[in-house]
């Protein structure tokens, strides 16, 4: 139930801003004007600790339209043996590492279609910048 509520919230947020980005080295402005590469490097130890197989940044940070109030939206692919505490722990650890509020979703959860014609997965994947975890 909480997962569906988070997915609905994410869907509304993405619907309100259409932004698509393809340049992985573009600058992400905001707190400390850190680049995507710097944020990805900060996330990498945490992603490896939780054995994340695939990860990406999307939303306002993914398309370079963030403000100082923006959260960092990250989509991840957990290993098959991951537990719910891992999902909570990684979000907290990422927030400590990047010092930005983090909103975490999984590749599995974005597959749900909430409304007819709504393709959350397509929108997230279009604006997502991949974090090289391997």
Backbone as JSON Lines, residues from 0, in Angstrom:
{"i":0,"aa":"X","n":[0.82,-1.18,0.0],"ca":[0.0,0.0,0.0],"c":[0.87,1.26,0.0]}
{"i":1,"aa":"X","n":[1.89,1.31,0.87],"ca":[2.79,2.46,0.9],"c":[3.56,2.59,-0.4]}
{"i":2,"aa":"X","n":[3.92,1.44,-0.99],"ca":[4.65,1.46,-2.25],"c":[3.79,2.07,-3.35]}
{"i":3,"aa":"X","n":[2.51,1.72,-3.4],"ca":[1.62,2.27,-4.42],"c":[1.41,3.77,-4.19]}
{"i":4,"aa":"X","n":[1.33,4.2,-2.93],"ca":[1.18,5.62,-2.63],"c":[2.41,6.39,-3.11]}
{"i":5,"aa":"X","n":[3.58,5.84,-2.89],"ca":[4.82,6.48,-3.35],"c":[4.87,6.54,-4.87]}
{"i":6,"aa":"X","n":[4.44,5.47,-5.52],"ca":[4.44,5.45,-6.98],"c":[3.45,6.48,-7.52]}
{"i":7,"aa":"X","n":[2.28,6.61,-6.91],"ca":[1.31,7.62,-7.34],"c":[1.87,9.03,-7.19]}
{"i":8,"aa":"X","n":[2.52,9.28,-6.06],"ca":[3.13,10.58,-5.81],"c":[4.2,10.88,-6.85]}
{"i":9,"aa":"X","n":[5.01,9.88,-7.15],"ca":[6.06,10.03,-8.16],"c":[5.46,10.29,-9.53]}
{"i":10,"aa":"X","n":[4.39,9.6,-9.85],"ca":[3.73,9.78,-11.14],"c":[3.21,11.21,-11.29]}
{"i":11,"aa":"X","n":[2.57,11.72,-10.24],"ca":[2.06,13.11,-10.29],"c":[3.21,14.1,-10.44]}
{"i":12,"aa":"X","n":[4.28,13.87,-9.71],"ca":[5.43,14.77,-9.77],"c":[6.04,14.8,-11.17]}
{"i":13,"aa":"X","n":[6.18,13.63,-11.77],"ca":[6.78,13.58,-13.11],"c":[5.85,14.15,-14.16]}
{"i":14,"aa":"X","n":[4.54,13.97,-13.97],"ca":[3.59,14.5,-14.93],"c":[3.62,16.03,-14.94]}
{"i":15,"aa":"X","n":[3.93,16.62,-13.79],"ca":[3.92,18.07,-13.69],"c":[5.14,18.72,-14.32]}
{"i":16,"aa":"X","n":[6.19,17.97,-14.56],"ca":[7.37,18.54,-15.21],"c":[7.9,17.56,-16.24]}
{"i":17,"aa":"X","n":[7.84,17.96,-17.46],"ca":[8.36,17.14,-18.56],"c":[9.79,17.56,-18.82]}
{"i":18,"aa":"X","n":[10.74,16.74,-18.42],"ca":[12.13,17.07,-18.67],"c":[12.85,15.81,-19.09]}
{"i":19,"aa":"X","n":[13.58,15.91,-20.13],"ca":[14.31,14.77,-20.64],"c":[15.75,15.18,-20.84]}
{"i":20,"aa":"X","n":[16.66,14.34,-20.46],"ca":[18.07,14.66,-20.54],"c":[18.85,13.45,-21.03]}
{"i":21,"aa":"X","n":[19.9,13.7,-21.8],"ca":[20.69,12.59,-22.28],"c":[22.16,12.75,-21.99]}
{"i":22,"aa":"X","n":[22.62,13.93,-21.56],"ca":[24.04,14.17,-21.35],"c":[24.42,13.8,-19.93]}
{"i":23,"aa":"X","n":[25.12,12.68,-19.77],"ca":[25.44,12.16,-18.43],"c":[26.43,13.05,-17.7]}
{"i":24,"aa":"X","n":[27.18,13.88,-18.39],"ca":[28.18,14.7,-17.71],"c":[27.69,16.12,-17.48]}
{"i":25,"aa":"X","n":[26.41,16.37,-17.74],"ca":[25.91,17.73,-17.54],"c":[25.99,18.11,-16.07]}
{"i":26,"aa":"X","n":[26.08,19.38,-15.8],"ca":[26.21,19.86,-14.43],"c":[24.86,19.84,-13.74]}
{"i":27,"aa":"X","n":[24.85,19.36,-12.53],"ca":[23.65,19.38,-11.7],"c":[23.85,20.53,-10.72]}
{"i":28,"aa":"X","n":[23.08,21.58,-10.88],"ca":[23.21,22.72,-10.0],"c":[22.32,22.52,-8.79]}
{"i":29,"aa":"X","n":[22.56,23.25,-7.76],"ca":[21.8,23.1,-6.53],"c":[22.75,23.21,-5.37]}
{"i":30,"aa":"X","n":[22.55,22.38,-4.37],"ca":[23.41,22.44,-3.2],"c":[24.84,22.16,-3.63]}
{"i":31,"aa":"X","n":[25.72,23.12,-3.35],"ca":[27.14,23.04,-3.65],"c":[27.44,22.93,-5.16]}
{"i":32,"aa":"X","n":[26.48,23.13,-6.01],"ca":[26.64,23.08,-7.47],"c":[27.49,21.87,-7.89]}
{"i":33,"aa":"X","n":[27.11,20.72,-7.4],"ca":[27.85,19.5,-7.7],"c":[27.42,18.93,-9.04]}
{"i":34,"aa":"X","n":[28.36,18.36,-9.75],"ca":[28.06,17.74,-11.04],"c":[27.42,16.37,-10.82]}
{"i":35,"aa":"X","n":[26.82,15.86,-11.87],"ca":[26.25,14.51,-11.81],"c":[27.32,13.52,-11.4]}
{"i":36,"aa":"X","n":[28.51,13.65,-11.97],"ca":[29.6,12.72,-11.65],"c":[29.95,12.74,-10.17]}
{"i":37,"aa":"X","n":[29.94,13.93,-9.56],"ca":[30.25,14.04,-8.13],"c":[29.17,13.37,-7.28]}
{"i":38,"aa":"X","n":[27.92,13.6,-7.64],"ca":[26.83,12.98,-6.9],"c":[26.87,11.46,-7.09]}
{"i":39,"aa":"X","n":[27.1,11.0,-8.32],"ca":[27.17,9.56,-8.59],"c":[28.32,8.93,-7.8]}
{"i":40,"aa":"X","n":[29.48,9.61,-7.75],"ca":[30.61,9.1,-6.98],"c":[30.27,9.0,-5.5]}
{"i":41,"aa":"X","n":[29.52,9.99,-4.99],"ca":[29.11,9.96,-3.58],"c":[28.18,8.78,-3.3]}
{"i":42,"aa":"X","n":[27.33,8.46,-4.26],"ca":[26.35,7.37,-4.09],"c":[26.99,5.98,-4.23]}
{"i":43,"aa":"X","n":[28.06,5.9,-5.0],"ca":[28.62,4.59,-5.37],"c":[28.96,3.67,-4.19]}
{"i":44,"aa":"X","n":[29.65,4.14,-3.13],"ca":[29.94,3.22,-2.02],"c":[28.68,2.63,-1.39]}
{"i":45,"aa":"X","n":[27.65,3.45,-1.27],"ca":[26.39,2.98,-0.67],"c":[25.73,1.96,-1.6]}
{"i":46,"aa":"X","n":[25.71,2.25,-2.9],"ca":[25.11,1.33,-3.87],"c":[25.84,-0.01,-3.86]}
{"i":47,"aa":"X","n":[27.15,0.03,-3.74],"ca":[27.93,-1.22,-3.7],"c":[27.69,-1.97,-2.39]}
{"i":48,"aa":"X","n":[27.57,-1.23,-1.29],"ca":[27.31,-1.86,0.02],"c":[26.03,-2.69,-0.02]}
{"i":49,"aa":"X","n":[25.0,-2.19,-0.71],"ca":[23.72,-2.89,-0.79],"c":[23.61,-3.77,-2.05]}
{"i":50,"aa":"X","n":[24.72,-3.93,-2.74],"ca":[24.82,-4.8,-3.93],"c":[23.79,-4.44,-5.0]}
{"i":51,"aa":"X","n":[23.59,-3.15,-5.22],"ca":[22.65,-2.66,-6.23],"c":[23.19,-3.03,-7.61]}
{"i":52,"aa":"X","n":[22.33,-3.61,-8.44],"ca":[22.75,-4.08,-9.76],"c":[22.68,-3.0,-10.82]}
{"i":53,"aa":"X","n":[21.76,-2.06,-10.64],"ca":[21.57,-0.97,-11.6],"c":[20.98,0.21,-10.85]}
{"i":54,"aa":"X","n":[21.39,1.43,-11.21],"ca":[20.87,2.62,-10.53],"c":[20.91,3.81,-11.47]}
{"i":55,"aa":"X","n":[20.0,4.76,-11.2],"ca":[19.98,5.98,-12.0],"c":[19.33,7.12,-11.22]}
{"i":56,"aa":"X","n":[19.68,8.33,-11.62],"ca":[19.09,9.53,-11.05],"c":[18.09,10.08,-12.05]}
{"i":57,"aa":"X","n":[16.9,10.44,-11.58],"ca":[15.88,10.98,-12.46],"c":[15.21,12.17,-11.77]}
{"i":58,"aa":"X","n":[14.16,12.69,-12.33],"ca":[13.47,13.82,-11.73],"c":[14.24,15.1,-11.97]}
{"i":59,"aa":"X","n":[14.09,16.05,-11.06],"ca":[14.71,17.36,-11.28],"c":[16.22,17.28,-11.37]}
{"i":60,"aa":"X","n":[16.86,16.43,-10.56],"ca":[18.32,16.29,-10.66],"c":[18.71,15.57,-11.95]}
{"i":61,"aa":"X","n":[17.87,14.68,-12.43],"ca":[18.17,13.97,-13.67],"c":[18.15,14.85,-14.89]}
{"i":62,"aa":"X","n":[17.37,15.93,-14.83],"ca":[17.29,16.81,-16.0],"c":[17.84,18.2,-15.71]}
{"i":63,"aa":"X","n":[18.52,18.36,-14.58],"ca":[19.2,19.62,-14.29],"c":[18.28,20.78,-13.95]}
{"i":64,"aa":"X","n":[17.07,20.5,-13.46],"ca":[16.12,21.56,-13.12],"c":[15.82,21.62,-11.63]}
{"i":65,"aa":"X","n":[16.74,21.15,-10.82],"ca":[16.52,21.11,-9.38],"c":[16.68,22.49,-8.76]}
{"i":66,"aa":"X","n":[16.1,22.61,-7.59],"ca":[16.24,23.81,-6.77],"c":[16.85,23.36,-5.45]}
{"i":67,"aa":"X","n":[17.09,24.3,-4.56],"ca":[17.63,23.93,-3.25],"c":[16.65,23.1,-2.42]}
{"i":68,"aa":"X","n":[15.36,23.12,-2.79],"ca":[14.36,22.32,-2.08],"c":[14.14,20.95,-2.72]}
{"i":69,"aa":"X","n":[14.8,20.68,-3.84],"ca":[14.6,19.41,-4.55],"c":[15.18,18.23,-3.79]}
{"i":70,"aa":"X","n":[14.51,17.08,-3.93],"ca":[15.07,15.85,-3.4],"c":[15.76,15.12,-4.55]}
{"i":71,"aa":"X","n":[16.61,14.2,-4.21],"ca":[17.34,13.42,-5.2],"c":[16.54,12.13,-5.44]}
{"i":72,"aa":"X","n":[15.96,11.99,-6.63],"ca":[15.19,10.79,-6.96],"c":[16.11,9.77,-7.6]}
{"i":73,"aa":"X","n":[16.13,8.58,-6.99],"ca":[17.01,7.52,-7.46],"c":[16.18,6.26,-7.7]}
{"i":74,"aa":"X","n":[16.45,5.6,-8.81],"ca":[15.8,4.33,-9.11],"c":[16.89,3.26,-9.05]}
{"i":75,"aa":"X","n":[16.58,2.13,-8.4],"ca":[17.58,1.08,-8.2],"c":[17.0,-0.3,-8.5]}
{"i":76,"aa":"X","n":[17.91,-1.22,-8.72],"ca":[17.55,-2.62,-8.91],"c":[18.27,-3.42,-7.81]}
{"i":77,"aa":"X","n":[17.5,-3.86,-6.82],"ca":[18.06,-4.64,-5.72],"c":[18.36,-6.06,-6.17]}
{"i":78,"aa":"X","n":[19.3,-6.73,-5.5],"ca":[19.51,-8.15,-5.78],"c":[18.29,-8.93,-5.32]}
{"i":79,"aa":"X","n":[18.07,-10.12,-5.87],"ca":[16.86,-10.89,-5.54],"c":[16.71,-11.22,-4.06]}
{"i":80,"aa":"X","n":[17.8,-11.3,-3.32],"ca":[17.72,-11.69,-1.9],"c":[17.65,-10.49,-0.96]}
{"i":81,"aa":"X","n":[17.38,-9.29,-1.46],"ca":[17.3,-8.09,-0.61],"c":[16.04,-8.13,0.24]}
{"i":82,"aa":"X","n":[16.14,-7.55,1.43],"ca":[15.02,-7.48,2.37],"c":[14.52,-6.04,2.47]}
{"i":83,"aa":"X","n":[13.32,-5.85,3.0],"ca":[12.76,-4.52,3.18],"c":[13.69,-3.6,3.99]}
{"i":84,"aa":"X","n":[14.32,-4.09,5.06],"ca":[15.25,-3.21,5.79],"c":[16.37,-2.67,4.91]}
{"i":85,"aa":"X","n":[16.77,-3.42,3.89],"ca":[17.78,-2.93,2.96],"c":[17.26,-1.71,2.23]}
{"i":86,"aa":"X","n":[16.0,-1.73,1.84],"ca":[15.42,-0.62,1.09],"c":[15.32,0.63,1.95]}
{"i":87,"aa":"X","n":[15.04,0.47,3.22],"ca":[14.99,1.62,4.13],"c":[16.41,2.09,4.43]}
{"i":88,"aa":"X","n":[17.29,1.16,4.68],"ca":[18.68,1.49,5.04],"c":[19.42,2.22,3.93]}
{"i":89,"aa":"X","n":[19.22,1.8,2.7],"ca":[19.95,2.44,1.61],"c":[19.51,3.89,1.43]}
{"i":90,"aa":"X","n":[18.23,4.15,1.6],"ca":[17.73,5.52,1.45],"c":[18.35,6.43,2.52]}
{"i":91,"aa":"X","n":[18.41,5.94,3.75],"ca":[19.02,6.71,4.84],"c":[20.51,6.91,4.61]}
{"i":92,"aa":"X","n":[21.2,5.85,4.17],"ca":[22.64,5.95,3.92],"c":[22.95,6.9,2.77]}
{"i":93,"aa":"X","n":[22.12,6.88,1.73],"ca":[22.34,7.79,0.6],"c":[22.14,9.24,1.05]}
{"i":94,"aa":"X","n":[21.12,9.5,1.88],"ca":[20.89,10.86,2.37],"c":[22.08,11.36,3.18]}
{"i":95,"aa":"X","n":[22.66,10.49,3.99],"ca":[23.84,10.87,4.78],"c":[25.01,11.19,3.86]}
{"i":96,"aa":"X","n":[25.16,10.41,2.82],"ca":[26.31,10.55,1.92],"c":[26.22,11.79,1.04]}
{"i":97,"aa":"X","n":[25.06,12.04,0.43],"ca":[24.93,13.17,-0.51],"c":[24.41,14.44,0.16]}
{"i":98,"aa":"X","n":[23.91,14.32,1.38],"ca":[23.38,15.46,2.14],"c":[22.26,16.18,1.39]}
{"i":99,"aa":"X","n":[21.43,15.4,0.73],"ca":[20.24,15.87,0.02],"c":[19.14,14.86,0.36]}
{"i":100,"aa":"X","n":[17.9,15.3,0.58],"ca":[16.82,14.32,0.79],"c":[16.71,13.38,-0.42]}
{"i":101,"aa":"X","n":[16.57,12.09,-0.16],"ca":[16.53,11.08,-1.22],"c":[15.16,10.43,-1.28]}
{"i":102,"aa":"X","n":[14.65,10.28,-2.5],"ca":[13.41,9.54,-2.75],"c":[13.82,8.35,-3.61]}
{"i":103,"aa":"X","n":[13.66,7.15,-3.06],"ca":[14.14,5.94,-3.72],"c":[12.98,5.09,-4.21]}
{"i":104,"aa":"X","n":[13.07,4.65,-5.45],"ca":[12.1,3.7,-6.01],"c":[12.89,2.58,-6.69]}
{"i":105,"aa":"X","n":[12.19,1.5,-6.96],"ca":[12.85,0.39,-7.65],"c":[12.38,0.33,-9.1]}
{"i":106,"aa":"X","n":[13.19,-0.3,-9.94],"ca":[12.8,-0.5,-11.33],"c":[11.51,-1.32,-11.4]}
{"i":107,"aa":"X","n":[11.35,-2.22,-10.45],"ca":[10.14,-3.06,-10.41],"c":[8.9,-2.22,-10.12]}
{"i":108,"aa":"X","n":[9.01,-1.28,-9.18],"ca":[7.82,-0.49,-8.79],"c":[7.37,0.49,-9.86]}
{"i":109,"aa":"X","n":[8.26,0.94,-10.73],"ca":[7.84,1.92,-11.75],"c":[7.13,1.26,-12.93]}
{"i":110,"aa":"X","n":[7.04,-0.06,-12.92],"ca":[6.36,-0.77,-14.0],"c":[4.84,-0.7,-13.88]}
{"i":111,"aa":"X","n":[4.34,-0.37,-12.67],"ca":[2.9,-0.33,-12.46],"c":[2.28,0.85,-13.21]}
{"i":112,"aa":"X","n":[1.2,0.59,-13.91],"ca":[0.47,1.66,-14.59],"c":[-0.67,2.09,-13.68]}
{"i":113,"aa":"X","n":[-0.67,3.36,-13.32],"ca":[-1.66,3.86,-12.37],"c":[-2.92,4.37,-13.06]}
{"i":114,"aa":"X","n":[-2.78,4.86,-14.27],"ca":[-3.9,5.4,-15.03],"c":[-3.78,4.91,-16.47]}
{"i":115,"aa":"X","n":[-4.88,4.86,-17.17],"ca":[-4.84,4.49,-18.57],"c":[-3.98,5.52,-19.32]}
{"i":116,"aa":"X","n":[-3.05,5.03,-20.08],"ca":[-2.17,5.91,-20.85],"c":[-0.97,6.42,-20.05]}
{"i":117,"aa":"X","n":[-0.93,6.11,-18.76],"ca":[0.18,6.55,-17.92],"c":[1.3,5.53,-18.0]}
{"i":118,"aa":"X","n":[2.47,5.97,-18.4],"ca":[3.61,5.06,-18.46],"c":[4.75,5.64,-17.65]}
{"i":119,"aa":"X","n":[4.67,5.42,-16.34],"ca":[5.66,5.94,-15.41],"c":[7.05,5.42,-15.75]}
{"i":120,"aa":"X","n":[7.14,4.14,-16.1],"ca":[8.43,3.55,-16.41],"c":[9.09,4.29,-17.58]}
{"i":121,"aa":"X","n":[8.33,4.56,-18.61],"ca":[8.88,5.24,-19.78],"c":[9.4,6.63,-19.41]}
{"i":122,"aa":"X","n":[8.62,7.35,-18.62],"ca":[9.04,8.7,-18.23],"c":[10.28,8.69,-17.36]}
{"i":123,"aa":"X","n":[10.36,7.77,-16.4],"ca":[11.54,7.69,-15.54],"c":[12.76,7.33,-16.38]}
{"i":124,"aa":"X","n":[12.62,6.35,-17.27],"ca":[13.76,5.92,-18.08],"c":[14.22,7.01,-19.06]}
{"i":125,"aa":"X","n":[13.3,7.83,-19.54],"ca":[13.68,8.92,-20.46],"c":[14.53,9.97,-19.78]}
{"i":126,"aa":"X","n":[14.19,10.31,-18.53],"ca":[14.94,11.37,-17.87],"c":[16.04,10.85,-16.95]}
{"i":127,"aa":"X","n":[16.17,9.55,-16.81],"ca":[17.15,8.96,-15.92],"c":[18.56,9.05,-16.5]}
{"i":128,"aa":"X","n":[19.51,9.34,-15.62],"ca":[20.92,9.25,-15.95],"c":[21.48,8.08,-15.16]}
{"i":129,"aa":"X","n":[22.03,7.14,-15.87],"ca":[22.54,5.9,-15.26],"c":[23.76,6.2,-14.38]}
{"i":130,"aa":"X","n":[23.8,5.57,-13.21],"ca":[24.98,5.6,-12.35],"c":[25.72,4.3,-12.6]}
{"i":131,"aa":"X","n":[26.93,4.36,-13.12],"ca":[27.68,3.12,-13.39],"c":[28.08,2.44,-12.08]}
{"i":132,"aa":"X","n":[27.43,1.34,-11.74],"ca":[27.69,0.67,-10.47],"c":[28.69,-0.48,-10.59]}
{"i":133,"aa":"X","n":[29.01,-0.85,-11.78],"ca":[29.97,-1.98,-11.91],"c":[31.26,-1.52,-12.54]}
